[in-house]
């Protein structure tokens, strides 16, 4: 396996972990807002928004930033 493949695997793993973390935060935020988790109701919206960004926006932004230039 060459160094480029190793780097691609590391980046894919990192993007996957970011998406999973975002999904967990989003789910937790929605559960707080729905009253299923006993936490302060004010924490639900920030958790949900951070989770949404982590799930949808951050991986796309990182993928564009890491994209190799075309020759």
PDB file of N, CA, C and O in Angstrom, chain B, residues numbered from 101:
ATOM      1  N   UNK B 101       0.845  -1.171   0.000  1.00  0.00           N
ATOM      2  CA  UNK B 101       0.000   0.000   0.000  1.00  0.00           C
ATOM      3  C   UNK B 101       0.897   1.244   0.000  1.00  0.00           C
ATOM      4  O   UNK B 101       1.807   1.369   0.819  1.00  0.00           O
ATOM      5  N   UNK B 102       0.623   2.147  -0.924  1.00  0.00           N
ATOM      6  CA  UNK B 102       1.472   3.334  -1.025  1.00  0.00           C
ATOM      7  C   UNK B 102       1.005   4.426  -0.054  1.00  0.00           C
ATOM      8  O   UNK B 102      -0.085   4.325   0.509  1.00  0.00           O
ATOM      9  N   UNK B 103       1.814   5.457   0.142  1.00  0.00           N
ATOM     10  CA  UNK B 103       1.473   6.519   1.100  1.00  0.00           C
ATOM     11  C   UNK B 103       0.165   7.248   0.762  1.00  0.00           C
ATOM     12  O   UNK B 103      -0.549   7.682   1.666  1.00  0.00           O
ATOM     13  N   UNK B 104      -0.147   7.383  -0.517  1.00  0.00           N
ATOM     14  CA  UNK B 104      -1.398   8.048  -0.891  1.00  0.00           C
ATOM     15  C   UNK B 104      -2.611   7.257  -0.428  1.00  0.00           C
ATOM     16  O   UNK B 104      -3.600   7.843   0.013  1.00  0.00           O
ATOM     17  N   UNK B 105      -2.548   5.942  -0.522  1.00  0.00           N
ATOM     18  CA  UNK B 105      -3.650   5.102  -0.060  1.00  0.00           C
ATOM     19  C   UNK B 105      -3.800   5.175   1.455  1.00  0.00           C
ATOM     20  O   UNK B 105      -4.918   5.207   1.970  1.00  0.00           O
ATOM     21  N   UNK B 106      -2.680   5.201   2.166  1.00  0.00           N
ATOM     22  CA  UNK B 106      -2.729   5.339   3.624  1.00  0.00           C
ATOM     23  C   UNK B 106      -3.388   6.652   4.019  1.00  0.00           C
ATOM     24  O   UNK B 106      -4.230   6.686   4.916  1.00  0.00           O
ATOM     25  N   UNK B 107      -3.006   7.723   3.353  1.00  0.00           N
ATOM     26  CA  UNK B 107      -3.585   9.043   3.647  1.00  0.00           C
ATOM     27  C   UNK B 107      -5.080   9.063   3.343  1.00  0.00           C
ATOM     28  O   UNK B 107      -5.858   9.637   4.105  1.00  0.00           O
ATOM     29  N   UNK B 108      -5.484   8.447   2.247  1.00  0.00           N
ATOM     30  CA  UNK B 108      -6.903   8.400   1.888  1.00  0.00           C
ATOM     31  C   UNK B 108      -7.690   7.603   2.925  1.00  0.00           C
ATOM     32  O   UNK B 108      -8.800   7.994   3.285  1.00  0.00           O
ATOM     33  N   UNK B 109      -7.138   6.502   3.406  1.00  0.00           N
ATOM     34  CA  UNK B 109      -7.820   5.702   4.431  1.00  0.00           C
ATOM     35  C   UNK B 109      -7.982   6.492   5.727  1.00  0.00           C
ATOM     36  O   UNK B 109      -9.043   6.456   6.352  1.00  0.00           O
ATOM     37  N   UNK B 110      -6.928   7.206   6.131  1.00  0.00           N
ATOM     38  CA  UNK B 110      -6.998   8.009   7.348  1.00  0.00           C
ATOM     39  C   UNK B 110      -8.056   9.103   7.219  1.00  0.00           C
ATOM     40  O   UNK B 110      -8.821   9.347   8.152  1.00  0.00           O
ATOM     41  N   UNK B 111      -8.097   9.751   6.073  1.00  0.00           N
ATOM     42  CA  UNK B 111      -9.076  10.817   5.863  1.00  0.00           C
ATOM     43  C   UNK B 111     -10.494  10.268   5.835  1.00  0.00           C
ATOM     44  O   UNK B 111     -11.409  10.888   6.378  1.00  0.00           O
ATOM     45  N   UNK B 112     -10.688   9.114   5.209  1.00  0.00           N
ATOM     46  CA  UNK B 112     -12.013   8.499   5.172  1.00  0.00           C
ATOM     47  C   UNK B 112     -12.470   8.138   6.579  1.00  0.00           C
ATOM     48  O   UNK B 112     -13.620   8.391   6.941  1.00  0.00           O
ATOM     49  N   UNK B 113     -11.584   7.552   7.374  1.00  0.00           N
ATOM     50  CA  UNK B 113     -11.912   7.206   8.752  1.00  0.00           C
ATOM     51  C   UNK B 113     -12.272   8.462   9.547  1.00  0.00           C
ATOM     52  O   UNK B 113     -13.245   8.465  10.301  1.00  0.00           O
ATOM     53  N   UNK B 114     -11.491   9.518   9.378  1.00  0.00           N
ATOM     54  CA  UNK B 114     -11.751  10.762  10.094  1.00  0.00           C
ATOM     55  C   UNK B 114     -13.108  11.351   9.703  1.00  0.00           C
ATOM     56  O   UNK B 114     -13.866  11.787  10.569  1.00  0.00           O
ATOM     57  N   UNK B 115     -13.414  11.367   8.418  1.00  0.00           N
ATOM     58  CA  UNK B 115     -14.714  11.877   7.967  1.00  0.00           C
ATOM     59  C   UNK B 115     -15.856  11.030   8.513  1.00  0.00           C
ATOM     60  O   UNK B 115     -16.899  11.565   8.889  1.00  0.00           O
ATOM     61  N   UNK B 116     -15.668   9.727   8.560  1.00  0.00           N
ATOM     62  CA  UNK B 116     -16.697   8.843   9.098  1.00  0.00           C
ATOM     63  C   UNK B 116     -16.927   9.090  10.583  1.00  0.00           C
ATOM     64  O   UNK B 116     -18.069   9.108  11.041  1.00  0.00           O
ATOM     65  N   UNK B 117     -15.851   9.279  11.332  1.00  0.00           N
ATOM     66  CA  UNK B 117     -15.986   9.557  12.763  1.00  0.00           C
ATOM     67  C   UNK B 117     -16.661  10.897  13.014  1.00  0.00           C
ATOM     68  O   UNK B 117     -17.444  11.032  13.954  1.00  0.00           O
ATOM     69  N   UNK B 118     -16.362  11.892  12.177  1.00  0.00           N
ATOM     70  CA  UNK B 118     -17.024  13.197  12.292  1.00  0.00           C
ATOM     71  C   UNK B 118     -18.523  13.031  12.063  1.00  0.00           C
ATOM     72  O   UNK B 118     -19.327  13.583  12.814  1.00  0.00           O
ATOM     73  N   UNK B 119     -18.904  12.280  11.040  1.00  0.00           N
ATOM     74  CA  UNK B 119     -20.333  12.063  10.750  1.00  0.00           C
ATOM     75  C   UNK B 119     -21.026  11.304  11.885  1.00  0.00           C
ATOM     76  O   UNK B 119     -22.145  11.652  12.264  1.00  0.00           O
ATOM     77  N   UNK B 120     -20.382  10.285  12.424  1.00  0.00           N
ATOM     78  CA  UNK B 120     -20.980   9.521  13.523  1.00  0.00           C
ATOM     79  C   UNK B 120     -21.148  10.415  14.754  1.00  0.00           C
ATOM     80  O   UNK B 120     -22.191  10.387  15.408  1.00  0.00           O
ATOM     81  N   UNK B 121     -20.133  11.197  15.062  1.00  0.00           N
ATOM     82  CA  UNK B 121     -20.232  12.121  16.191  1.00  0.00           C
ATOM     83  C   UNK B 121     -21.340  13.139  15.988  1.00  0.00           C
ATOM     84  O   UNK B 121     -22.070  13.460  16.926  1.00  0.00           O
ATOM     85  N   UNK B 122     -21.471  13.648  14.768  1.00  0.00           N
ATOM     86  CA  UNK B 122     -22.545  14.581  14.465  1.00  0.00           C
ATOM     87  C   UNK B 122     -23.911  13.944  14.629  1.00  0.00           C
ATOM     88  O   UNK B 122     -24.835  14.574  15.143  1.00  0.00           O
ATOM     89  N   UNK B 123     -24.044  12.703  14.197  1.00  0.00           N
ATOM     90  CA  UNK B 123     -25.321  11.998  14.338  1.00  0.00           C
ATOM     91  C   UNK B 123     -25.665  11.781  15.808  1.00  0.00           C
ATOM     92  O   UNK B 123     -26.827  11.894  16.198  1.00  0.00           O
ATOM     93  N   UNK B 124     -24.658  11.469  16.626  1.00  0.00           N
ATOM     94  CA  UNK B 124     -24.896  11.278  18.059  1.00  0.00           C
ATOM     95  C   UNK B 124     -25.342  12.589  18.700  1.00  0.00           C
ATOM     96  O   UNK B 124     -26.305  12.605  19.467  1.00  0.00           O
ATOM     97  N   UNK B 125     -24.654  13.686  18.395  1.00  0.00           N
ATOM     98  CA  UNK B 125     -25.027  14.991  18.944  1.00  0.00           C
ATOM     99  C   UNK B 125     -26.422  15.395  18.489  1.00  0.00           C
ATOM    100  O   UNK B 125     -27.215  15.886  19.292  1.00  0.00           O
ATOM    101  N   UNK B 126     -26.729  15.196  17.224  1.00  0.00           N
ATOM    102  CA  UNK B 126     -28.045  15.545  16.695  1.00  0.00           C
ATOM    103  C   UNK B 126     -29.133  14.732  17.391  1.00  0.00           C
ATOM    104  O   UNK B 126     -30.154  15.285  17.800  1.00  0.00           O
ATOM    105  N   UNK B 127     -28.924  13.442  17.527  1.00  0.00           N
ATOM    106  CA  UNK B 127     -29.900  12.582  18.197  1.00  0.00           C
ATOM    107  C   UNK B 127     -30.090  12.986  19.653  1.00  0.00           C
ATOM    108  O   UNK B 127     -31.219  13.069  20.136  1.00  0.00           O
ATOM    109  N   UNK B 128     -28.997  13.235  20.345  1.00  0.00           N
ATOM    110  CA  UNK B 128     -29.081  13.653  21.738  1.00  0.00           C
ATOM    111  C   UNK B 128     -29.828  14.980  21.860  1.00  0.00           C
ATOM    112  O   UNK B 128     -30.674  15.136  22.740  1.00  0.00           O
ATOM    113  N   UNK B 129     -29.523  15.926  20.988  1.00  0.00           N
ATOM    114  CA  UNK B 129     -30.212  17.212  21.021  1.00  0.00           C
ATOM    115  C   UNK B 129     -31.705  17.075  20.793  1.00  0.00           C
ATOM    116  O   UNK B 129     -32.501  17.724  21.472  1.00  0.00           O
ATOM    117  N   UNK B 130     -32.089  16.241  19.851  1.00  0.00           N
ATOM    118  CA  UNK B 130     -33.509  16.037  19.581  1.00  0.00           C
ATOM    119  C   UNK B 130     -34.196  15.312  20.737  1.00  0.00           C
ATOM    120  O   UNK B 130     -35.357  15.587  21.040  1.00  0.00           O
ATOM    121  N   UNK B 131     -33.487  14.394  21.379  1.00  0.00           N
ATOM    122  CA  UNK B 131     -34.055  13.705  22.529  1.00  0.00           C
ATOM    123  C   UNK B 131     -34.231  14.665  23.709  1.00  0.00           C
ATOM    124  O   UNK B 131     -35.213  14.568  24.445  1.00  0.00           O
ATOM    125  N   UNK B 132     -33.298  15.575  23.886  1.00  0.00           N
ATOM    126  CA  UNK B 132     -33.426  16.581  24.946  1.00  0.00           C
ATOM    127  C   UNK B 132     -34.625  17.477  24.662  1.00  0.00           C
ATOM    128  O   UNK B 132     -35.435  17.746  25.549  1.00  0.00           O
ATOM    129  N   UNK B 133     -34.732  17.935  23.416  1.00  0.00           N
ATOM    130  CA  UNK B 133     -35.857  18.798  23.055  1.00  0.00           C
ATOM    131  C   UNK B 133     -37.191  18.072  23.203  1.00  0.00           C
ATOM    132  O   UNK B 133     -38.195  18.693  23.555  1.00  0.00           O
ATOM    133  N   UNK B 134     -37.214  16.790  22.944  1.00  0.00           N
ATOM    134  CA  UNK B 134     -38.437  16.000  23.063  1.00  0.00           C
ATOM    135  C   UNK B 134     -38.754  15.568  24.482  1.00  0.00           C
ATOM    136  O   UNK B 134     -39.811  14.985  24.726  1.00  0.00           O
ATOM    137  N   UNK B 135     -37.861  15.842  25.425  1.00  0.00           N
ATOM    138  CA  UNK B 135     -38.093  15.500  26.819  1.00  0.00           C
ATOM    139  C   UNK B 135     -37.786  14.056  27.153  1.00  0.00           C
ATOM    140  O   UNK B 135     -38.186  13.583  28.217  1.00  0.00           O
ATOM    141  N   UNK B 136     -37.101  13.348  26.300  1.00  0.00           N
ATOM    142  CA  UNK B 136     -36.762  11.942  26.545  1.00  0.00           C
ATOM    143  C   UNK B 136     -35.528  11.794  27.432  1.00  0.00           C
ATOM    144  O   UNK B 136     -35.335  10.756  28.064  1.00  0.00           O
ATOM    145  N   UNK B 137     -34.698  12.829  27.477  1.00  0.00           N
ATOM    146  CA  UNK B 137     -33.492  12.823  28.301  1.00  0.00           C
ATOM    147  C   UNK B 137     -33.637  13.940  29.319  1.00  0.00           C
ATOM    148  O   UNK B 137     -33.993  15.068  28.977  1.00  0.00           O
ATOM    149  N   UNK B 138     -33.357  13.613  30.574  1.00  0.00           N
ATOM    150  CA  UNK B 138     -33.516  14.608  31.633  1.00  0.00           C
ATOM    151  C   UNK B 138     -32.290  15.505  31.696  1.00  0.00           C
ATOM    152  O   UNK B 138     -31.365  15.266  32.472  1.00  0.00           O
ATOM    153  N   UNK B 139     -32.301  16.532  30.871  1.00  0.00           N
ATOM    154  CA  UNK B 139     -31.274  17.568  30.879  1.00  0.00           C
ATOM    155  C   UNK B 139     -31.988  18.894  30.716  1.00  0.00           C
ATOM    156  O   UNK B 139     -33.188  18.940  30.445  1.00  0.00           O
ATOM    157  N   UNK B 140     -31.239  19.969  30.884  1.00  0.00           N
ATOM    158  CA  UNK B 140     -31.842  21.284  30.702  1.00  0.00           C
ATOM    159  C   UNK B 140     -32.318  21.427  29.265  1.00  0.00           C
ATOM    160  O   UNK B 140     -31.579  21.138  28.323  1.00  0.00           O
ATOM    161  N   UNK B 141     -33.547  21.871  29.106  1.00  0.00           N
ATOM    162  CA  UNK B 141     -34.170  22.003  27.790  1.00  0.00           C
ATOM    163  C   UNK B 141     -33.372  22.950  26.886  1.00  0.00           C
ATOM    164  O   UNK B 141     -33.376  22.787  25.666  1.00  0.00           O
ATOM    165  N   UNK B 142     -32.694  23.933  27.473  1.00  0.00           N
ATOM    166  CA  UNK B 142     -31.935  24.917  26.688  1.00  0.00           C
ATOM    167  C   UNK B 142     -30.731  24.301  25.985  1.00  0.00           C
ATOM    168  O   UNK B 142     -30.205  24.889  25.040  1.00  0.00           O
ATOM    169  N   UNK B 143     -30.291  23.137  26.425  1.00  0.00           N
ATOM    170  CA  UNK B 143     -29.136  22.483  25.797  1.00  0.00           C
ATOM    171  C   UNK B 143     -29.516  21.723  24.535  1.00  0.00           C
ATOM    172  O   UNK B 143     -28.644  21.384  23.735  1.00  0.00           O
ATOM    173  N   UNK B 144     -30.786  21.455  24.348  1.00  0.00           N
ATOM    174  CA  UNK B 144     -31.228  20.648  23.219  1.00  0.00           C
ATOM    175  C   UNK B 144     -30.928  21.284  21.870  1.00  0.00           C
ATOM    176  O   UNK B 144     -30.399  20.626  20.974  1.00  0.00           O
ATOM    177  N   UNK B 145     -31.262  22.553  21.724  1.00  0.00           N
ATOM    178  CA  UNK B 145     -31.060  23.219  20.431  1.00  0.00           C
ATOM    179  C   UNK B 145     -29.580  23.337  20.060  1.00  0.00           C
ATOM    180  O   UNK B 145     -29.221  23.008  18.929  1.00  0.00           O
ATOM    181  N   UNK B 146     -28.702  23.795  20.970  1.00  0.00           N
ATOM    182  CA  UNK B 146     -27.278  23.825  20.593  1.00  0.00           C
ATOM    183  C   UNK B 146     -26.714  22.449  20.239  1.00  0.00           C
ATOM    184  O   UNK B 146     -25.931  22.326  19.297  1.00  0.00           O
ATOM    185  N   UNK B 147     -27.105  21.421  20.982  1.00  0.00           N
ATOM    186  CA  UNK B 147     -26.646  20.066  20.653  1.00  0.00           C
ATOM    187  C   UNK B 147     -27.116  19.665  19.265  1.00  0.00           C
ATOM    188  O   UNK B 147     -26.345  19.115  18.479  1.00  0.00           O
ATOM    189  N   UNK B 148     -28.376  19.938  18.962  1.00  0.00           N
ATOM    190  CA  UNK B 148     -28.923  19.563  17.664  1.00  0.00           C
ATOM    191  C   UNK B 148     -28.243  20.330  16.535  1.00  0.00           C
ATOM    192  O   UNK B 148     -27.946  19.746  15.493  1.00  0.00           O
ATOM    193  N   UNK B 149     -27.993  21.620  16.719  1.00  0.00           N
ATOM    194  CA  UNK B 149     -27.356  22.420  15.662  1.00  0.00           C
ATOM    195  C   UNK B 149     -25.902  22.013  15.437  1.00  0.00           C
ATOM    196  O   UNK B 149     -25.444  21.931  14.298  1.00  0.00           O
ATOM    197  N   UNK B 150     -25.179  21.759  16.528  1.00  0.00           N
ATOM    198  CA  UNK B 150     -23.792  21.300  16.397  1.00  0.00           C
ATOM    199  C   UNK B 150     -23.762  19.937  15.712  1.00  0.00           C
ATOM    200  O   UNK B 150     -22.912  19.684  14.858  1.00  0.00           O
ATOM    201  N   UNK B 151     -24.680  19.075  16.083  1.00  0.00           N
ATOM    202  CA  UNK B 151     -24.754  17.751  15.468  1.00  0.00           C
ATOM    203  C   UNK B 151     -25.096  17.831  13.993  1.00  0.00           C
ATOM    204  O   UNK B 151     -24.529  17.102  13.178  1.00  0.00           O
ATOM    205  N   UNK B 152     -26.025  18.715  13.647  1.00  0.00           N
ATOM    206  CA  UNK B 152     -26.396  18.878  12.243  1.00  0.00           C
ATOM    207  C   UNK B 152     -25.210  19.372  11.415  1.00  0.00           C
ATOM    208  O   UNK B 152     -24.965  18.884  10.312  1.00  0.00           O
ATOM    209  N   UNK B 153     -24.487  20.333  11.953  1.00  0.00           N
ATOM    210  CA  UNK B 153     -23.301  20.837  11.254  1.00  0.00           C
ATOM    211  C   UNK B 153     -22.238  19.749  11.132  1.00  0.00           C
ATOM    212  O   UNK B 153     -21.615  19.600  10.081  1.00  0.00           O
ATOM    213  N   UNK B 154     -22.034  18.993  12.203  1.00  0.00           N
ATOM    214  CA  UNK B 154     -21.043  17.922  12.180  1.00  0.00           C
ATOM    215  C   UNK B 154     -21.419  16.804  11.232  1.00  0.00           C
ATOM    216  O   UNK B 154     -20.544  16.133  10.685  1.00  0.00           O
ATOM    217  N   UNK B 155     -22.690  16.599  11.034  1.00  0.00           N
ATOM    218  CA  UNK B 155     -23.146  15.523  10.157  1.00  0.00           C
ATOM    219  C   UNK B 155     -23.175  15.939   8.689  1.00  0.00           C
ATOM    220  O   UNK B 155     -22.830  15.148   7.811  1.00  0.00           O
ATOM    221  N   UNK B 156     -23.586  17.180   8.421  1.00  0.00           N
ATOM    222  CA  UNK B 156     -23.773  17.598   7.033  1.00  0.00           C
ATOM    223  C   UNK B 156     -22.681  18.516   6.493  1.00  0.00           C
ATOM    224  O   UNK B 156     -22.228  18.321   5.365  1.00  0.00           O
ATOM    225  N   UNK B 157     -22.252  19.496   7.255  1.00  0.00           N
ATOM    226  CA  UNK B 157     -21.393  20.546   6.717  1.00  0.00           C
ATOM    227  C   UNK B 157     -19.898  20.280   6.854  1.00  0.00           C
ATOM    228  O   UNK B 157     -19.148  20.483   5.899  1.00  0.00           O
ATOM    229  N   UNK B 158     -19.463  19.837   8.006  1.00  0.00           N
ATOM    230  CA  UNK B 158     -18.026  19.682   8.255  1.00  0.00           C
ATOM    231  C   UNK B 158     -17.380  18.644   7.332  1.00  0.00           C
ATOM    232  O   UNK B 158     -16.312  18.923   6.787  1.00  0.00           O
ATOM    233  N   UNK B 159     -17.975  17.456   7.129  1.00  0.00           N
ATOM    234  CA  UNK B 159     -17.333  16.492   6.219  1.00  0.00           C
ATOM    235  C   UNK B 159     -17.221  17.013   4.778  1.00  0.00           C
ATOM    236  O   UNK B 159     -16.221  16.760   4.105  1.00  0.00           O
ATOM    237  N   UNK B 160     -18.222  17.725   4.315  1.00  0.00           N
ATOM    238  CA  UNK B 160     -18.168  18.282   2.955  1.00  0.00           C
ATOM    239  C   UNK B 160     -17.067  19.329   2.865  1.00  0.00           C
ATOM    240  O   UNK B 160     -16.309  19.359   1.895  1.00  0.00           O
ATOM    241  N   UNK B 161     -16.981  20.182   3.871  1.00  0.00           N
ATOM    242  CA  UNK B 161     -15.957  21.223   3.881  1.00  0.00           C
ATOM    243  C   UNK B 161     -14.557  20.609   3.904  1.00  0.00           C
ATOM    244  O   UNK B 161     -13.673  21.051   3.170  1.00  0.00           O
ATOM    245  N   UNK B 162     -14.352  19.584   4.749  1.00  0.00           N
ATOM    246  CA  UNK B 162     -13.044  18.933   4.812  1.00  0.00           C
ATOM    247  C   UNK B 162     -12.708  18.214   3.513  1.00  0.00           C
ATOM    248  O   UNK B 162     -11.563  18.256   3.063  1.00  0.00           O
ATOM    249  N   UNK B 163     -13.679  17.561   2.912  1.00  0.00           N
ATOM    250  CA  UNK B 163     -13.429  16.844   1.653  1.00  0.00           C
ATOM    251  C   UNK B 163     -13.009  17.820   0.552  1.00  0.00           C
ATOM    252  O   UNK B 163     -12.107  17.520  -0.230  1.00  0.00           O
ATOM    253  N   UNK B 164     -13.652  18.973   0.488  1.00  0.00           N
ATOM    254  CA  UNK B 164     -13.264  19.978  -0.507  1.00  0.00           C
ATOM    255  C   UNK B 164     -11.873  20.515  -0.222  1.00  0.00           C
ATOM    256  O   UNK B 164     -11.097  20.770  -1.143  1.00  0.00           O
ATOM    257  N   UNK B 165     -11.564  20.685   1.041  1.00  0.00           N
ATOM    258  CA  UNK B 165     -10.259  21.220   1.420  1.00  0.00           C
ATOM    259  C   UNK B 165      -9.138  20.227   1.122  1.00  0.00           C
ATOM    260  O   UNK B 165      -8.032  20.622   0.754  1.00  0.00           O
ATOM    261  N   UNK B 166      -9.427  18.943   1.282  1.00  0.00           N
ATOM    262  CA  UNK B 166      -8.425  17.905   1.074  1.00  0.00           C
ATOM    263  C   UNK B 166      -8.328  17.444  -0.368  1.00  0.00           C
ATOM    264  O   UNK B 166      -7.422  16.681  -0.704  1.00  0.00           O
ATOM    265  N   UNK B 167      -9.223  17.877  -1.218  1.00  0.00           N
ATOM    266  CA  UNK B 167      -9.241  17.395  -2.595  1.00  0.00           C
ATOM    267  C   UNK B 167      -7.918  17.725  -3.272  1.00  0.00           C
ATOM    268  O   UNK B 167      -7.422  18.848  -3.184  1.00  0.00           O
ATOM    269  N   UNK B 168      -7.355  16.727  -3.949  1.00  0.00           N
ATOM    270  CA  UNK B 168      -6.072  16.964  -4.619  1.00  0.00           C
ATOM    271  C   UNK B 168      -6.299  17.796  -5.881  1.00  0.00           C
ATOM    272  O   UNK B 168      -7.314  17.657  -6.564  1.00  0.00           O
ATOM    273  N   UNK B 169      -5.331  18.661  -6.170  1.00  0.00           N
ATOM    274  CA  UNK B 169      -5.481  19.508  -7.366  1.00  0.00           C
ATOM    275  C   UNK B 169      -5.407  18.684  -8.642  1.00  0.00           C
ATOM    276  O   UNK B 169      -4.688  17.688  -8.725  1.00  0.00           O
ATOM    277  N   UNK B 170      -6.145  19.113  -9.601  1.00  0.00           N
ATOM    278  CA  UNK B 170      -6.122  18.421 -10.907  1.00  0.00           C
ATOM    279  C   UNK B 170      -4.899  18.859 -11.697  1.00  0.00           C
ATOM    280  O   UNK B 170      -4.526  20.032 -11.680  1.00  0.00           O
ATOM    281  N   UNK B 171      -4.278  17.912 -12.389  1.00  0.00           N
ATOM    282  CA  UNK B 171      -3.071  18.266 -13.167  1.00  0.00           C
ATOM    283  C   UNK B 171      -3.396  19.074 -14.403  1.00  0.00           C
ATOM    284  O   UNK B 171      -2.493  19.444 -15.153  1.00  0.00           O
TER     285      UNK B 171
END
